[in-house]
């Protein structure tokens, strides 16, 4: 005899038929939400989960949250989990399973240069910020390829223009950035006092492109631009700036 039936039978004995209906509806709601999260290729918000249902049967957000809490409890101690990130909820493989799961794919995740990580971290912690302000903090030029890659990945976006001569673009991070790094909000970023070095961001945020133990930064690759190309691009940009002046 199924657990659901036993719950329904208990509800009948205690309070009658109405509670039986509630038990069955809760079970169905749980199955629908779980199936939607499994089928979706991206996090689903409470609004999106509500829209799965016709208006006459649409559950309240508080009811959906209760179902999500139940699912989180169900998944405890398993190889996958229900995670709330900035853009909603998703079912994902637990981070500690990564060493085994990663063997399913031959392609290795990209590794990023120190310059890339520094630029991303500065934007995350000091936003809204201009490219020039990023360069002032780093003390060196920021390559156009780094900014292009961050924009293409959807991790940063232009949020406005600084009201100064030239009206430079102002950059900030996105919900995609938070979701990728399993963050619900910027408040979950480790404090700067906790980060002794930029490479520690890998461990603190559990980046999938974290530097492998025992391997130096020389093995890191930056998408579309290696260190020599970046240096050449920066020098070329500096020469152009000098000629303009």
C-alpha positions, 0 to 999 in steps of 0.5 A, a space after each residue: 500500500 502506497 505511502 500516499 494512500 496511507 496518508 489519505 486514509 489517515 486524513 479520512 479517519 481524522 477529518 473527512 474527505 476534504 483532507 484526502 483531496 488536499 493530500 492528493 493535490 499536494 502530492 500532484 503539485 510536488 510531482 509537477 514542480 519536480 518534473 518542471 525543474 528537471 525538464 528545464 534547462 535553466 532556473 525557474 522562478 516562482 512566477 514561472 512555476 505558477 504559470 505552469 497551472 491554469 488560473 483556476 488551479 494556480 497555487 499560491 507562491 507560499 504553497 510552491 515554496 512549501 513544496 520546494 522546501 519538501 523537495 530540498 528535504 527529500 534530496 538531502 544526502 543525495 547526489 543532487 540538490 535543489 538550489 535557489 539562485 538569483 534567477 530562480 530554483 534548479 535541480 543540480 548535481 552536488 558540487 562534491 560529485 563533480 570529479 566523477 560527473 566531469 568524466 562524462 564529457 571529454 571537453 574540459 571546462 575553460 580556464 581563465 587567466 588571472 587578468 580575467 578573474 581580477 576584472 570579473 571580481 572588480 566588477 562584482 565588488 565595485 559595481 557600477 564601474 567603468 572600464 577606466 576605473 577597473 584599469 585604475 584599480 588593476 594598474 594595467 589596461 583591461 583587454 577588449 577581449 576580456 570585456 567582450 567575453 564577459 559580455 558574451 557570457 552574460 556575466 556583466 552588462 552595461 547599466 548606464 553611462 558615467 556623466 563625465 566627458 566621453 560618457 564611458 559605459 558603466 558595468 555591473 554583474 547580471 543574474 546569469 553571473 549569480 546563477 552560474 556561481 550558485 549565488 542568490 544575491 551579491 550579499 553572498 559574495 565572500 568579503 574582500 577581507 576573506 580573500 587574501 589573493 584573487 585566486 582564492 575566489 576559485 575556492 570561495 565561489 566553487 568555480 567550475 573553472 577553478 585552478 587545479 591543485 598543483 598546477 600554476 597559472 601558466 596552464 590557464 587559458 583565456 578564451 580567445 586570447 592568450 597572455 602574449 596576445 593580450 599584452 600585444 593588444 594592450 600595448 597597441 591600445 596604449 600606442 593608439 591612446 598616445 597618438 590621439 593625445 
